[in-house]
Amino acid sequence: MKKCKLLLVIVMTFFFSMSTLAQMKISGKVTEAATGKPLSGTTVTIKGTTRGTSTNTDGDYAIEVSSMEAVLVFSYTGYGTLERKVGTNTVLNIALIETAASLQDVVVTGVFDSRRKLEASVSISTLNAQQIERQAPNSGADLLRKVPGVFVNSAKGEVRTDVYTRGLANRPSYNDDVSGLYYVSLQEDGLPLSNVYINSYTHDLFLRADATLNRLEAVRGGTASIAGANAPGGIFNYLSKTGGSKFSGVVKEKLGLEGDGRNFYHRTDLNVGGPISKNGWYYNIGGFYRHAKGARDVGYPLNYGGQVKANIQKKYAGGSVTFYAKYLNDHNGTFLNLIGRNFDHPELAPGIKKTDAFILPAEASVSSKLGDGVPISFDPKDLNHSREFAIGADWKHTFGHGFTLQNNAKFSAKRLTLNITQATSPTLLTDLIPNAVAGTIGMGTITYKDNITKQPLAVVQASVSQTGPPSWTVVSNNMPSQDILKNGMLYQAAVHGEPKINEFLDQLVLTKKAKNISYNLGAFIGLSNLPRYSGGIVGTAFTTLENRPRMMDITYQNAFLGGATQQITSPEGYFKTGGVFGYNDFEYKKTNLAPFLAFNWQITPKLNFDLGVRYEHTISEGTNYIRVPNNGSDGGLDGNPLTTYDNNYYKNPLAIPYKFTTNTWSYSGAFNYLLADNQSIYVRYSEGRKAPEANLFQSIDAPEKVALTNPAVQNVTQVELGYKYKSSKIDLAITPYYSLLSNIFTGFTSLDSAGKLYSLTPYYNKLRSIGVEAEATIYLSNHFNTRVAATFQNATFPQYKISTSGATSSKSDDSTLDYSGNQADLSPDVILNITPTYSTEKFYAFLSYQYTGKRWANVPNAFQLPSFSLFDLGIGYNVTKRLSLNANINNLFNSFGVMTWGAPGGFPAVYNLSEFTKEKVEANKDALFPIGGTQPRAYFLTATYKF
């Protein structure tokens, strides 16, 4: 009996112990290994279950487990995932090491329920703070080089970057500043940088990556048509840091030599954050200041200025509210194309160096006015002067019963002063069109002098014939660089503009979560107002063909005027001022309302289905003010007919009002299946729409064109199949895709025999892209990993037709150019980025390899731009836990890759890329033509102190 009682006690004790263990509570703190800083928001889950929690603002957590065999999984965006067996521990303190991006990362862009990349049925890449800090990118957009499926052209400098996804490009032209960002949305903290696209106004003019940047999330295609405003190509979301429970910060001093070691660079970044009080208020503030001569020395700084960003966050039991602000005041230059040759393999012409610069010199500042007294000016030293003041609030609240409301609203006032050198192209002293434009046609002597020293540079004799065309004979020539182009000089245009845009953007999302279903009902509102824009070509000039060209003083002793001497150029050296070739002057408003619905259904623990639909209502209205040229009979702006540079000023603005409304529907759906805990597969189908932007309406320059303008909505159909795999040795994502851009309206107007405008036959063209995106991080050992981003694509035009008018004013000789079946222009067949990295607790080193495959130069497929490779080197050493030193060499081997080009023949042929055919290539085998390329080698040393 006693034995039975003893046995009963043992059994009861055993079950009591098991019961106690079932209620075992595990607690602890999660910190950053390098600094000991608490990691708020770390996800803590019990492996093999859906049970989990997250750390509070102090990095603390608590969770109950049912067995000593339980394994806790700790994961935080940008840090290595860690697993720990519970065993007999009741306290587990964890230190996470910052590491490469992982499929375990939780993403918020392109998904309405934040989730792991592994479970997101969308093609998305992330760059965390560590990856960003180790780079020395030319610009914020340049970070996207690390993202598969994205082509980045940053040849122009820190701003005006062209970004294409999956071959989607608004067929670019020479000096086109809007084509590359046409189908994508650049965002800061979930809202677009701007909701307006006009010529010479690109969104990256207001984007800067600095110490306040926490991470970058990049979505290609897919859900972008639902989650983004009129952006079916992709969303690139730059997410800012917020304050934590302890005061911390970072200061970075970066010194460099750009232009292959010739030009000094200095930049300071600062970011600090922490608690304001003990009741859930936190702050973060930071920014940068930079002063640099630029990658090519033009005689004055090309990048100077900075920004300040700040946010204050209140966290409470039901959610959080974040107030944020930004002030940007920055100047950035735009590089001009250099001079190239050899259409079989385009390259720099002999005598042209990678570090040469053809931007107008400092003394090229000019002030003029239009005929109605409107002042216009150009100052090359002021560059692209971007200013923005933005304030906003992001509120997220959980009401209970599965309801969550988030509203993100922002007001911004943007001010942009443009001072751009455009249309740079080689031309001849003896060419017809340059002389005709300058007014040096007829009979007489043309003298070219240095505009400052008045040193004679060239003398040309003009003559006419009753039996042939006019001609020019070079009498003497002391121009520089005549070994590059005999009798050569440069055509240049000084472009100025002052767009001012005020915008209010708001996105509201109401989420309802049930057991296995969630609904997201939301709306995006965009109110954009451009009260007045004035801009265009202030003046045109001939300069010397050399690095840092000189302005010229040009006079013409005209025999037709009895030998009187005409002053062809202004005191600054321009032969056309007063709004030459027209001057953009317009008002514009855009109202955008876009409700959307997203639905997510967890059909089984492994199978997930999501569906989204978006309706977009857009009103574009404005007034264009079109001026006509003066005939010069009044002697121009100064009343002197012999000073010809201002005789053909533009005057008498004609107001042309318009209003267009577009309504579009987009939808996207996908299935995601978890093959295992560490791998998934998804398939997505999307129908996105792209409504026309303001740059279309800018082209309305006659009242009759309002009725002839077709605001055609483009369709983007995309199908993608994604496979994602995660193990201790590899993170892998492979996405084959099919993309069809259709309804690309291509229409032009012409004059009939009665002098009336009419529409040439319009065509609705198509672009098809088929490709594979691949992204992998391979962990070969604890210290060595390699990140690979690869794109293989083939982009073609199933249909591409253009109507052209004939030589006469009769409609009968109009014709069609048919390029259907051609390869898409500027779409590389292969894009690779391979970055092996070796790292220890104290040291890291990486060598990044960037390969850009060959691309067709234009729609007619006249010739190809060659493939090229670039290498970037980075080395870092942690002197202490707080102080680190980083060294970077961009373009290690000083390679030159051709990114853009202009047609030969000078002005205006340089602009007409689509008219330069294979036949013209054969006829111009030895022609020189503008090419733009990658930036020269640069050296940087950065000291970073974290506190």
Secondary structure, DSSP 4 states (H G I P E B T S, - for coil): -HHHHHHHHHHHHHHHHHHHHHTEEEEEEEEETTT--B-TT-EEEETTSS-EEE--TTSEEEEEES-TT-EEEEE-TTB--EEEE-TT-SB--EEEPB-S--TT-EE-SS-SS-EEGGG--S-EEEEEHHHHHH---SSSGGGGGGSTTEEEE-TT-SSS-EEEETTB-----TT-SSGGGSSEEEEETTEES-S--BTTB-GGGG----TTEEEEEEEESTTHHHHSSS-TTEEEEEEEP---SS-EEEEEEEEEEHHHHTEEEEEEEEEEEEESSSSSEEEEEEEEEEEE--SS--SS-SEEEEEEEEEEEEEETTEEEEEEEEEEEEEE--PPPEEEE-TTS-EEPTT--TT---SPPGGG-EEEE-TTS-EEEE-GGG-EEEEEEEEEEEEEEEEETTEEEEEEEEEEEEEEEEEEEEEEEEEETT-HHHHHHHT--SSEEEEEEETTT--EEEEEEEE--SSS--EEEEEEE--TTTTTSTTEEEEEEEEEE--EEEEEEEEEEEEEE-SSEEEEEEEEEEEEEEEEEEEEEEEEEEE-SSSS--BEEEEEEEGGGTTEEEE-S-TTS-SEESSTT-EEEEEEEEEEEEEEEEEEEE-SSSEEEEEEEEEEEEEEEEEEEEEEE--STT-TTTT-TTBGGGTT-EEEEEEEEEEEEEEEEEEEEEEEEEEETTEEEEEEEEEEEE---HHHHHT--STHHHHH---PPEEEEEEEEEEEEE-SSEEEEEEEEEEEEEEEEE--EEE-TTS-EEEPPPEEEEEEEEEEEEEEEEE-SSSEEEEEEEEEEEEEEEE-EEEE--SSSSGGG-EEEE-TTPBPBT--SEEEEEEEEEE-SSEEEEEEEEEE--EESSTT---EEPPEEEEEEEEEEESSSSEEEEEEEESTT----EEEE--SSSTTGGG-GGG--HHHHHHTTT--EEEEEPPPPEEEEEEEEE-
